[in-house]
Amino acid sequence: MNDMKTRLYAAALLLALLAGCAPSGEALASPTPLPLETSTTAPAPTGTPEPTVVPLEVSPVAFAGAGQIVLYGERHGDPALYATELALWQAYYDQGMRHLFIEYPYYTAEFLNLWMEAEDDTILNEVYRDWAGTAAQNEANRAFFQAIKEQCPETVFHGTDVGHQYQNTGARYMEYLRKNGQEDSPAYRLAKEVCEQGAWYYAGSDDEYRENTMAENFIRAFEPLEGECVMGIYGAAHTDIDAMNYGSGTVPSMAGQLYQRYGDSLHTVDLCELPRRTDMLTVGGREYQAPYFGEQDISHFSDAYTSRAFWRLEGAYEDLKGRPKTGDMLPYDNYPTDVEVGQVFVLEYTRTDGAVERKYYRSDGNTWNGQPTTEEFTLP
């Protein structure tokens, strides 16, 4: 565990240094942005300073045998999770793993593989500019890839998503293959197919099609590796074995479909559900341990608030279950972690003027509009 802690903080430091010195560049036009399940960053409780990047303490999955798959679910654009994923990849890399599956199209991963062999960052910068308007275009993400190139230089990326950025990244990769006499190659045919996947998906925002295609693309990339163990990084909505697809909810998630094929050789970890740290909060005159789960940007649906942060009060339910409720409901799916009956949460809402409001919610087992929900309560 001490070795893993060292990796986590070394990864955080390296990401912070790389993000600070990376060039920004002028963004180019991009197709429709990559769909996001959630987008969060990690603030400290009110009045408490916090480092720029706070990685989670999580150990690599222990497994035995060939052909193992370990998928990590993330919130796109979260610097703390990039640091955590980097440390995890370094640990697997040291064990001999070389294949890293990512939620990008085939041609994006192939450009990254070319960049891994290049002397400068020209290729990475071009791909990064193509990400304009998406959660992928942030300096922590660029620093994540730069750290992999520096510390894990034999990494091979595999992109298994549909053809995001097909109009620029995809078109440019196909042009690269044509210039190098590879127009009749399997790589060219696959790049063309993935571009077509993107065009189909964006024509109708077909979430069912995307989920099925992600599973098919993963299988196509994984099985030729003939027993190699791999790690994958995807949005958490795609890595929950028991979930239906994000959006339409009509087909099993990517991980659910992969589990049907690979069974217990598939391992999944939802990084979003792990606390960033554990604080001590005083509520109602008593002090409680309070795992902190990060902050959500809610400015896209709230005119009054910009964000909200989440803590869970451990062992507080019996103390607070009798407090009067306000009638404000907050369904379970608003939380960045699983919610169970008999829990208490503290939320800090930041208003547009910077003022912070603290609210208290508990889960009594009730529903609202057919959804399990927490309810706000008041303190004396």
C-alpha positions as CSV (number, residue, x, y, z in Angstrom):
1,M,0.0,0.0,0.0
2,N,2.8,2.4,0.8
3,D,4.2,1.8,-2.7
4,M,0.8,2.6,-4.2
5,K,0.5,5.8,-2.2
6,T,3.9,6.8,-3.5
7,R,2.7,6.2,-7.1
8,L,-0.4,8.2,-6.6
9,Y,1.3,11.3,-5.3
10,A,4.1,11.0,-7.8
11,A,1.5,10.7,-10.5
12,A,-0.3,13.8,-9.1
13,L,2.9,15.8,-9.0
14,L,3.9,14.8,-12.6
15,L,0.4,15.7,-13.9
16,A,0.4,19.0,-12.2
17,L,3.9,19.9,-13.6
18,L,3.0,18.8,-17.1
19,A,-0.4,20.5,-17.1
20,G,1.3,23.7,-16.0
21,C,3.8,23.8,-18.9
22,A,1.8,22.3,-21.7
23,P,1.0,24.7,-24.6
24,S,-2.6,25.6,-25.1
25,G,-2.8,26.3,-28.9
26,E,-5.7,27.7,-30.8
27,A,-8.7,25.2,-31.0
28,L,-9.9,24.1,-34.3
29,A,-13.5,23.5,-35.2
30,S,-14.8,20.1,-34.0
31,P,-17.8,17.9,-34.7
32,T,-20.5,17.5,-32.0
33,P,-18.7,17.1,-28.6
34,L,-18.3,13.7,-27.0
35,P,-21.4,12.9,-24.9
36,L,-20.7,13.1,-21.1
37,E,-22.4,11.3,-18.3
38,T,-21.2,13.7,-15.6
39,S,-18.4,16.2,-15.2
40,T,-16.9,17.0,-11.8
41,T,-13.9,18.5,-10.1
42,A,-12.9,18.1,-6.5
43,P,-13.0,21.2,-4.1
44,A,-12.2,21.2,-0.4
45,P,-14.8,21.8,2.3
46,T,-15.5,25.5,2.9
47,G,-12.4,27.2,4.3
48,T,-10.1,24.2,3.7
49,P,-7.3,24.5,1.0
50,E,-6.8,21.6,-1.3
51,P,-4.0,20.6,-3.7
52,T,-4.7,21.1,-7.4
53,V,-4.8,17.3,-7.9
54,V,-5.9,14.9,-5.2
55,P,-5.6,11.3,-6.4
56,L,-7.7,8.5,-4.9
57,E,-6.0,5.8,-2.9
58,V,-6.9,2.6,-4.8
59,S,-4.9,-0.5,-5.4
60,P,-4.7,-2.4,-8.7
61,V,-7.0,-5.3,-9.1
62,A,-5.3,-8.6,-8.2
63,F,-6.0,-11.3,-10.8
64,A,-4.4,-14.5,-12.1
65,G,-4.3,-16.0,-15.6
66,A,-4.2,-14.7,-19.2
67,G,-6.7,-12.6,-21.0
68,Q,-7.9,-10.6,-18.1
69,I,-9.7,-7.2,-18.6
70,V,-9.7,-4.5,-16.0
71,L,-12.0,-1.6,-16.7
72,Y,-12.0,1.6,-14.7
73,G,-15.1,3.9,-14.8
74,E,-14.4,7.6,-14.7
75,R,-16.0,11.1,-14.9
76,H,-14.6,12.7,-18.0
77,G,-12.4,15.7,-17.3
78,D,-11.6,15.0,-13.7
79,P,-8.0,15.7,-12.8
80,A,-8.0,13.6,-9.7
81,L,-9.1,10.6,-11.7
82,Y,-6.5,11.2,-14.3
83,A,-3.8,11.1,-11.6
84,T,-5.4,7.9,-10.2
85,E,-5.6,6.2,-13.6
86,L,-2.0,7.1,-14.3
87,A,-0.8,5.5,-11.1
88,L,-2.8,2.4,-11.8
89,W,-1.5,2.1,-15.3
90,Q,2.1,2.5,-14.1
91,A,1.5,-0.4,-11.6
92,Y,0.1,-2.6,-14.3
93,Y,2.8,-1.6,-16.7
94,D,5.4,-2.6,-14.2
95,Q,3.7,-6.0,-14.1
96,G,4.2,-6.4,-17.8
97,M,0.9,-5.0,-19.2
98,R,1.2,-2.9,-22.3
99,H,-2.3,-2.5,-23.9
100,L,-4.4,0.4,-22.7
101,F,-8.0,0.6,-24.0
102,I,-9.5,4.1,-24.1
103,E,-12.9,5.7,-24.8
104,Y,-11.7,7.3,-28.1
105,P,-12.1,6.2,-31.7
106,Y,-9.7,3.8,-33.3
107,Y,-8.0,6.5,-35.4
108,T,-7.4,8.7,-32.3
109,A,-5.7,5.9,-30.6
110,E,-3.6,5.2,-33.7
111,F,-2.5,8.8,-33.8
112,L,-1.5,8.6,-30.2
113,N,0.5,5.4,-31.0
114,L,2.3,7.3,-33.7
115,W,2.9,10.2,-31.3
116,M,4.5,7.8,-28.8
117,E,7.2,7.1,-31.3
118,A,7.6,10.8,-32.4
119,E,10.2,13.2,-31.1
120,D,7.8,16.1,-30.4
121,D,4.2,16.7,-29.5
122,T,2.9,17.8,-33.0
123,I,0.6,14.8,-33.3
124,L,-0.7,15.1,-29.8
125,N,-1.3,18.9,-30.2
126,E,-3.3,18.3,-33.4
127,V,-5.5,15.6,-31.7
128,Y,-5.9,17.9,-28.7
129,R,-7.1,20.8,-30.9
130,D,-9.7,18.4,-32.4
131,W,-11.1,17.8,-29.0
132,A,-12.3,21.5,-28.7
133,G,-15.7,21.7,-27.0
134,T,-15.4,18.3,-25.3
135,A,-14.3,17.2,-21.8
136,A,-11.2,15.7,-23.4
137,Q,-9.7,19.1,-24.2
138,N,-8.3,20.0,-20.8
139,E,-4.7,20.3,-19.7
140,A,-4.9,17.5,-17.2
141,N,-5.9,15.1,-19.9
142,R,-3.0,16.2,-22.1
143,A,-0.7,15.9,-19.2
144,F,-2.0,12.4,-18.6
145,F,-1.0,11.2,-22.0
146,Q,2.4,13.0,-21.8
147,A,3.1,11.3,-18.5
148,I,2.3,7.9,-20.1
149,K,4.8,8.6,-22.9
150,E,7.4,9.6,-20.4
151,Q,7.0,6.8,-17.9
152,C,5.4,4.0,-19.8
153,P,6.8,4.4,-23.3
154,E,5.8,0.9,-24.6
155,T,2.1,1.6,-24.0
156,V,-0.1,0.7,-27.0
157,F,-3.4,2.5,-27.1
158,H,-6.6,0.9,-28.4
159,G,-9.6,3.2,-29.2
160,T,-12.9,1.4,-29.2
161,D,-15.6,4.2,-29.3
162,V,-17.6,5.3,-32.3
163,G,-16.1,7.9,-34.6
164,H,-16.1,11.1,-32.6
165,Q,-14.2,13.9,-34.4
166,Y,-14.6,11.9,-37.7
167,Q,-14.6,15.1,-39.7
168,N,-11.2,16.2,-38.6
169,T,-9.2,13.5,-36.7
170,G,-10.7,10.6,-38.7
171,A,-10.3,12.4,-42.0
172,R,-6.8,13.4,-41.2
173,Y,-5.8,9.8,-40.3
174,M,-7.2,8.4,-43.5
175,E,-5.3,11.1,-45.4
176,Y,-2.1,10.0,-43.5
177,L,-2.7,6.4,-44.6
178,R,-3.3,7.4,-48.2
179,K,-0.1,9.4,-48.3
180,N,1.7,6.4,-47.1
181,G,0.3,4.0,-49.6
182,Q,-2.0,2.3,-47.2
183,E,-5.4,3.0,-48.8
184,D,-6.0,-0.7,-49.3
185,S,-4.9,-1.7,-45.8
186,P,-7.0,-3.1,-43.0
187,A,-6.2,0.1,-41.0
188,Y,-7.7,2.2,-43.7
189,R,-10.8,0.1,-43.9
190,L,-11.2,0.1,-40.1
191,A,-10.7,3.9,-39.9
192,K,-13.3,4.4,-42.6
193,E,-15.8,2.1,-40.8
194,V,-15.3,4.0,-37.5
195,C,-15.9,7.3,-39.3
196,E,-19.1,5.9,-40.6
197,Q,-20.0,4.8,-37.1
198,G,-19.6,8.4,-35.9
199,A,-21.6,9.8,-38.7
200,W,-24.5,7.3,-38.0
201,Y,-24.4,8.0,-34.2
202,Y,-24.4,11.8,-34.6
203,A,-27.1,11.7,-37.2
204,G,-29.6,10.5,-34.6
205,S,-27.8,10.5,-31.2
206,D,-28.4,6.8,-31.1
207,D,-27.2,5.7,-27.7
208,E,-28.2,2.1,-28.1
209,Y,-26.2,1.9,-31.3
210,R,-23.2,3.5,-29.6
211,E,-23.2,1.1,-26.7
212,N,-23.5,-2.0,-28.9
213,T,-20.8,-0.7,-31.2
214,M,-18.4,0.1,-28.3
215,A,-18.7,-3.5,-27.2
216,E,-18.2,-4.8,-30.7
217,N,-15.2,-2.6,-31.2
218,F,-13.7,-3.7,-27.9
219,I,-14.0,-7.3,-28.8
220,R,-12.5,-6.7,-32.2
221,A,-9.5,-5.0,-30.6
222,F,-9.1,-7.4,-27.7
223,E,-9.3,-10.9,-29.2
224,P,-6.3,-10.6,-31.6
225,L,-4.1,-9.9,-28.5
226,E,-4.4,-13.7,-27.8
227,G,-4.3,-13.8,-24.0
228,E,-2.8,-10.4,-23.2
229,C,-4.2,-8.7,-20.1
230,V,-5.5,-5.2,-20.6
231,M,-6.6,-2.1,-18.7
232,G,-9.4,0.1,-20.0
233,I,-10.6,3.7,-19.1
234,Y,-14.2,4.6,-19.9
235,G,-17.0,6.7,-18.6
236,A,-18.6,5.0,-15.6
237,A,-21.9,4.5,-17.4
238,H,-20.1,2.1,-19.8
239,T,-18.3,0.1,-17.1
240,D,-21.2,-1.0,-14.8
241,I,-21.8,-4.7,-15.6
242,D,-25.3,-4.5,-14.2
243,A,-26.4,-1.3,-15.9
244,M,-28.3,-0.6,-19.1
245,N,-26.8,1.8,-21.6
246,Y,-26.6,5.5,-20.9
247,G,-29.3,7.5,-22.5
248,S,-32.0,5.2,-23.8
249,G,-31.5,2.4,-21.2
250,T,-32.5,-0.2,-23.7
251,V,-29.5,-2.5,-24.0
252,P,-26.9,-3.7,-21.5
253,S,-23.9,-1.5,-21.0
254,M,-20.6,-2.1,-22.8
255,A,-19.3,-3.9,-19.7
256,G,-22.5,-5.9,-19.4
257,Q,-22.1,-7.1,-22.9
258,L,-18.4,-7.9,-22.4
259,Y,-19.3,-9.8,-19.2
260,Q,-21.7,-12.0,-21.2
261,R,-18.7,-13.0,-23.4
262,Y,-15.8,-13.1,-21.0
263,G,-17.4,-13.8,-17.6
264,D,-15.1,-13.5,-14.6
265,S,-12.1,-12.5,-16.7
266,L,-13.7,-9.1,-16.7
267,H,-13.1,-6.9,-13.7
268,T,-14.6,-3.4,-13.2
269,V,-14.0,-0.6,-10.7
270,D,-16.1,2.6,-10.6
271,L,-13.6,5.3,-9.6
272,C,-16.5,7.8,-9.4
273,E,-18.0,6.0,-6.3
274,L,-14.8,6.2,-4.3
275,P,-14.3,9.1,-1.9
276,R,-11.6,11.7,-2.6
277,R,-10.8,11.8,1.0
278,T,-12.4,11.6,4.5
279,D,-13.1,14.8,6.4
280,M,-14.5,15.5,9.9
281,L,-17.7,17.5,9.9
282,T,-19.7,18.8,12.8
283,V,-23.4,18.6,12.3
284,G,-26.0,19.1,15.0
285,G,-23.3,19.5,17.7
286,R,-21.7,16.1,16.9
287,E,-18.6,15.3,14.8
288,Y,-18.8,12.7,12.1
289,Q,-16.4,11.1,9.7
290,A,-17.5,12.4,6.2
291,P,-16.2,10.8,3.0
292,Y,-16.0,13.5,0.3
293,F,-17.2,12.6,-3.2
294,G,-16.3,15.7,-5.2
295,E,-18.1,18.6,-6.8
296,Q,-20.5,18.7,-9.7
297,D,-20.9,21.6,-12.1
298,I,-24.6,22.3,-12.2
299,S,-24.5,25.7,-14.1
300,H,-26.1,24.0,-17.2
301,F,-29.4,23.5,-15.4
302,S,-29.4,26.0,-12.6
303,D,-29.5,29.8,-12.9
304,A,-28.8,30.3,-9.2
305,Y,-26.0,27.9,-8.5
306,T,-22.7,27.0,-10.2
307,S,-21.8,23.8,-8.4
308,R,-22.5,21.5,-5.5
309,A,-20.2,19.3,-3.4
310,F,-21.1,16.0,-1.6
311,W,-20.2,14.5,1.7
312,R,-21.7,11.4,3.4
313,L,-22.0,11.5,7.2
314,E,-21.0,8.1,8.6
315,G,-23.3,6.8,11.4
316,A,-25.4,9.9,11.5
317,Y,-28.8,8.5,10.4
318,E,-30.1,7.5,13.9
319,D,-29.1,10.9,15.3
320,L,-30.8,12.9,12.5
321,K,-33.7,10.7,11.2
322,G,-36.3,12.6,13.4
323,R,-35.4,16.1,12.1
324,P,-38.2,17.8,10.2
325,K,-38.1,17.7,6.4
326,T,-38.5,20.7,4.0
327,G,-40.2,18.8,1.1
328,D,-37.2,19.3,-1.2
329,M,-36.4,16.0,-3.0
330,L,-33.1,15.0,-4.5
331,P,-33.3,11.6,-6.3
332,Y,-30.4,9.1,-5.9
333,D,-29.2,9.6,-9.5
334,N,-28.1,13.1,-8.6
335,Y,-25.3,11.7,-6.3
336,P,-21.8,10.8,-7.5
337,T,-21.9,7.6,-5.4
338,D,-24.4,4.8,-4.6
339,V,-27.1,5.8,-2.1
340,E,-28.6,3.4,0.4
341,V,-31.6,3.7,2.8
342,G,-30.4,5.1,6.2
343,Q,-27.7,7.5,5.0
344,V,-27.2,11.2,5.6
345,F,-25.5,13.6,3.2
346,V,-24.2,17.1,3.4
347,L,-24.3,19.2,0.2
348,E,-22.6,22.6,-0.3
349,Y,-24.2,24.6,-3.1
350,T,-22.1,27.5,-4.5
351,R,-24.2,30.4,-5.8
352,T,-23.3,32.4,-8.8
353,D,-22.1,35.3,-6.5
354,G,-19.8,32.9,-4.7
355,A,-21.8,32.4,-1.6
356,V,-22.0,28.9,-0.3
357,E,-25.2,27.3,1.1
358,R,-25.1,24.0,3.1
359,K,-28.0,21.6,2.8
360,Y,-28.7,18.3,4.6
361,Y,-30.4,15.3,3.0
362,R,-31.3,11.8,4.3
363,S,-32.5,8.6,2.6
364,D,-35.6,7.3,4.4
365,G,-36.6,4.8,1.7
366,N,-39.1,7.1,-0.1
367,T,-39.7,7.7,-3.8
368,W,-40.5,10.8,-5.9
369,N,-42.0,10.4,-9.3
370,G,-41.1,6.7,-9.2
371,Q,-37.5,7.3,-8.3
372,P,-35.8,6.5,-5.0
373,T,-35.0,9.8,-3.4
374,T,-33.3,11.6,-0.5
375,E,-35.1,14.4,1.2
376,E,-33.8,17.7,2.7
377,F,-34.1,18.2,6.4
378,T,-33.4,21.0,8.8
379,L,-31.2,21.4,11.9
380,P,-32.1,23.2,15.1
